[in-house]
Amino acid sequence: MVAKNEIKRIRSLHQKKYRSRLGLFLAEGTKLVTELLNSPLEACGLYASEEGILEEAVLVTEAELRKMSALSQPSKVLGVFRIPLQASPVWQGWTLALDGVRDPGNLGTLIRLADWFGVRQVLCSPDTVDCFNPKVLQATMGSIGRVPVIYVPLEETLRHSGLPAFGASMEGESVGGVTLPQDGILVLGSESHGLSDTVREELAQTVAIPSYGQAESLNVATAGAILLYELRRGTPGLTQK
């Protein structure tokens, strides 16, 4: 049995203002929670609606779990984790920077892609969606526990990073023809507006994915996957794990 106040506190983590106030976030699903338990993140509460799913979890009823859950179809496992202190950017290797990405699924997928392609960190402008939003977390599939996500004033950060920044733009040079350095920053813009003018001013170059059909544009996460692949394919001295 979970106290009503505890259920209320966990439900409040559906909203960013309470996540920020309490310094906690909510993760759901056996895979996601297990991945986060194996990361440096600190667990502050674990709950399961069936015995034996997660040894350390408090057993709760399905009705209690449903009240805590942010999902329309609740999983059988739910975890509460402490939001880590924000890291400082490290200017070595490649960084992914996001300018106003608002869709939770896109942000979560991009964090997962950064993890897949061995990108050191993800920088986000302040108007990018919160990385601890439950929908973002679901899309990361646990990569949030391995890739630091850092919210910064993006223009100023790019200006002082000391690294060249390459922005994704339909008007840019075809990425296949660009010589990419060992260290740099790949910048992706918002789903509806692309890169902001102030961020464009800080770029060394814009790059594009060539089109061979009639589609008007690519989803930002899809574009990110292609560009990160090209980045790794074209960067010397890198090896697969």
C-alpha positions as CSV (number, residue, x, y, z in Angstrom):
1,M,0.0,0.0,0.0
2,V,1.4,3.4,-1.0
3,A,0.3,6.5,0.9
4,K,-1.9,9.0,-1.0
5,N,0.7,11.8,-0.5
6,E,3.3,9.6,-2.1
7,I,1.1,8.9,-5.1
8,K,0.3,12.6,-5.3
9,R,4.0,13.5,-5.2
10,I,4.9,11.0,-8.0
11,R,2.0,12.2,-10.1
12,S,3.3,15.8,-9.8
13,L,6.4,14.7,-11.7
14,H,4.4,14.6,-14.9
15,Q,4.9,18.4,-14.9
16,K,8.2,20.1,-15.4
17,K,7.6,22.7,-12.6
18,Y,7.4,20.0,-10.0
19,R,10.3,18.0,-11.5
20,S,12.4,21.2,-11.1
21,R,11.1,21.9,-7.6
22,L,11.6,18.4,-6.3
23,G,14.7,17.6,-8.3
24,L,13.1,14.2,-9.3
25,F,11.8,12.6,-12.5
26,L,9.7,9.6,-13.3
27,A,10.7,6.6,-15.5
28,E,8.4,3.7,-16.5
29,G,8.9,0.3,-18.0
30,T,11.1,-2.6,-17.0
31,K,13.8,-1.9,-19.7
32,L,14.0,1.8,-19.0
33,V,14.1,1.5,-15.2
34,T,16.7,-1.3,-15.4
35,E,18.9,0.7,-17.7
36,L,18.7,3.7,-15.4
37,L,19.5,1.5,-12.4
38,N,22.7,0.4,-14.2
39,S,23.7,4.1,-14.8
40,P,25.1,6.7,-12.5
41,L,21.6,8.1,-11.8
42,E,20.3,7.8,-8.2
43,A,17.0,5.9,-7.7
44,C,14.7,7.4,-5.0
45,G,11.8,4.9,-5.3
46,L,10.9,1.8,-7.2
47,Y,7.4,0.3,-7.6
48,A,6.1,-2.8,-9.4
49,S,2.6,-4.3,-9.7
50,E,3.9,-7.9,-9.8
51,E,6.3,-9.8,-7.6
52,G,9.7,-10.8,-9.1
53,I,9.9,-8.2,-11.9
54,L,12.2,-6.0,-9.9
55,E,13.7,-7.3,-6.7
56,E,14.1,-3.9,-5.0
57,A,10.7,-2.6,-5.9
58,V,7.8,-1.9,-3.5
59,L,4.8,-4.0,-4.5
60,V,1.8,-1.9,-5.4
61,T,-1.6,-2.6,-6.9
62,E,-2.3,-2.0,-10.6
63,A,-4.8,0.7,-9.5
64,E,-2.0,2.5,-7.5
65,L,0.4,2.2,-10.4
66,R,-2.2,3.6,-12.8
67,K,-2.6,6.6,-10.6
68,M,1.2,7.3,-10.6
69,S,1.7,6.6,-14.2
70,A,2.1,9.2,-17.0
71,L,1.3,6.6,-19.7
72,S,-2.1,5.8,-21.2
73,Q,-1.1,2.1,-20.9
74,P,0.9,1.8,-17.7
75,S,3.8,-0.6,-17.5
76,K,4.3,-2.9,-14.5
77,V,7.4,-1.0,-13.3
78,L,7.9,2.6,-12.3
79,G,10.9,4.3,-10.9
80,V,11.6,7.8,-9.4
81,F,15.2,9.1,-9.9
82,R,17.1,12.2,-8.8
83,I,17.8,14.7,-11.5
84,P,21.6,14.9,-11.7
85,L,23.5,18.2,-11.4
86,Q,24.0,19.7,-14.8
87,A,27.4,19.0,-16.2
88,S,29.6,21.6,-17.9
89,P,30.3,21.1,-21.6
90,V,33.5,19.2,-22.6
91,W,35.0,20.4,-25.8
92,Q,36.5,17.2,-27.1
93,G,35.2,14.9,-29.9
94,W,31.8,15.6,-31.3
95,T,28.8,17.3,-29.6
96,L,25.2,17.4,-30.8
97,A,23.4,20.7,-30.3
98,L,19.7,21.3,-30.6
99,D,18.1,24.6,-31.3
100,G,14.5,24.7,-30.2
101,V,13.5,21.0,-30.6
102,R,10.1,20.9,-29.0
103,D,8.8,17.4,-29.8
104,P,9.5,14.9,-26.9
105,G,9.8,11.9,-29.2
106,N,12.3,13.7,-31.4
107,L,14.4,14.8,-28.4
108,G,14.4,11.3,-26.9
109,T,15.3,9.7,-30.2
110,L,18.2,12.2,-30.7
111,I,19.6,11.4,-27.3
112,R,19.5,7.7,-28.2
113,L,21.2,8.4,-31.5
114,A,23.9,10.4,-29.7
115,D,24.4,7.3,-27.5
116,W,24.5,5.0,-30.5
117,F,27.1,7.1,-32.4
118,G,29.3,7.8,-29.4
119,V,28.6,11.5,-29.2
120,R,30.0,12.9,-26.0
121,Q,27.1,15.2,-25.0
122,V,23.9,16.9,-26.2
123,L,23.5,20.6,-25.8
124,C,20.0,22.1,-25.8
125,S,18.8,25.7,-26.1
126,P,16.5,26.8,-23.2
127,D,13.4,26.5,-25.4
128,T,14.1,22.8,-26.2
129,V,11.7,20.4,-24.5
130,D,12.7,19.1,-21.0
131,C,14.8,16.0,-21.3
132,F,13.1,14.5,-18.2
133,N,9.7,14.7,-19.8
134,P,8.2,11.2,-19.5
135,K,7.7,11.0,-23.3
136,V,11.3,12.0,-23.9
137,L,12.5,9.3,-21.4
138,Q,10.5,6.6,-23.1
139,A,12.1,7.5,-26.5
140,T,15.6,7.5,-25.1
141,M,15.3,3.8,-24.1
142,G,17.8,4.4,-21.2
143,S,20.3,6.5,-23.1
144,I,19.5,9.4,-20.9
145,G,21.6,7.6,-18.2
146,R,24.7,7.6,-20.4
147,V,24.6,10.9,-22.4
148,P,24.8,14.2,-20.5
149,V,22.1,16.6,-21.7
150,I,23.1,20.2,-21.0
151,Y,20.8,23.3,-21.3
152,V,22.8,26.3,-22.3
153,P,22.4,29.7,-24.0
154,L,23.2,28.1,-27.4
155,E,24.5,31.1,-29.4
156,E,26.9,32.2,-26.6
157,T,28.1,28.6,-26.0
158,L,28.8,28.0,-29.7
159,R,30.7,31.3,-29.8
160,H,33.0,30.3,-27.0
161,S,33.4,26.6,-27.6
162,G,36.5,26.9,-29.7
163,L,35.1,24.2,-32.1
164,P,33.6,24.6,-35.6
165,A,29.8,24.2,-35.6
166,F,28.1,22.7,-38.6
167,G,24.4,23.4,-38.9
168,A,21.8,21.3,-40.7
169,S,20.1,23.4,-43.4
170,M,18.4,22.6,-46.7
171,E,20.4,25.4,-48.3
172,G,23.8,24.0,-47.1
173,E,26.5,22.1,-48.9
174,S,25.9,18.4,-49.4
175,V,27.3,16.7,-46.3
176,G,29.0,14.0,-48.4
177,G,31.2,16.7,-49.9
178,V,32.3,18.3,-46.6
179,T,35.5,17.4,-44.9
180,L,34.7,17.0,-41.2
181,P,37.2,17.6,-38.4
182,Q,38.0,15.3,-35.5
183,D,36.2,17.6,-33.1
184,G,33.1,19.7,-33.8
185,I,29.5,20.5,-33.1
186,L,26.5,19.3,-35.2
187,V,23.6,21.7,-34.8
188,L,20.0,20.8,-35.6
189,G,17.1,23.2,-35.6
190,S,13.5,23.1,-34.6
191,E,11.0,20.9,-36.4
192,S,9.0,23.9,-37.8
193,H,11.5,26.7,-38.1
194,G,14.9,25.1,-38.6
195,L,17.9,27.0,-37.2
196,S,17.4,30.4,-35.7
197,D,19.1,33.4,-37.2
198,T,21.2,34.0,-34.1
199,V,22.5,30.4,-34.1
200,R,23.2,30.6,-37.8
201,E,25.6,33.5,-37.1
202,E,27.8,31.2,-35.0
203,L,28.2,28.4,-37.6
204,A,31.3,27.6,-39.5
205,Q,29.2,26.0,-42.3
206,T,25.8,24.6,-43.1
207,V,25.4,21.1,-44.4
208,A,22.5,19.4,-46.2
209,I,21.2,15.9,-46.9
210,P,20.6,15.6,-50.7
211,S,17.1,14.8,-51.8
212,Y,16.3,12.3,-54.6
213,G,12.5,12.5,-54.4
214,Q,9.6,14.9,-53.8
215,A,9.4,15.0,-50.0
216,E,9.5,18.6,-48.7
217,S,11.6,17.9,-45.7
218,L,12.8,15.3,-43.1
219,N,11.9,14.8,-39.5
220,V,14.6,16.3,-37.3
221,A,15.4,12.9,-35.7
222,T,15.7,11.2,-39.1
223,A,17.9,14.0,-40.4
224,G,20.0,13.7,-37.2
225,A,20.5,9.9,-37.7
226,I,21.7,10.5,-41.3
227,L,24.0,13.3,-40.4
228,L,25.5,11.5,-37.4
229,Y,26.2,8.5,-39.6
230,E,27.9,10.8,-42.2
231,L,29.9,12.5,-39.4
232,R,31.2,9.2,-38.1
233,R,31.8,7.8,-41.6
234,G,33.8,10.9,-42.5
235,T,35.8,11.4,-39.4
236,P,39.2,9.8,-39.4
237,G,40.6,7.8,-36.5
238,L,37.3,6.5,-35.1
239,T,36.6,2.9,-34.5
240,Q,33.4,1.0,-33.7
241,K,32.9,-0.5,-30.3
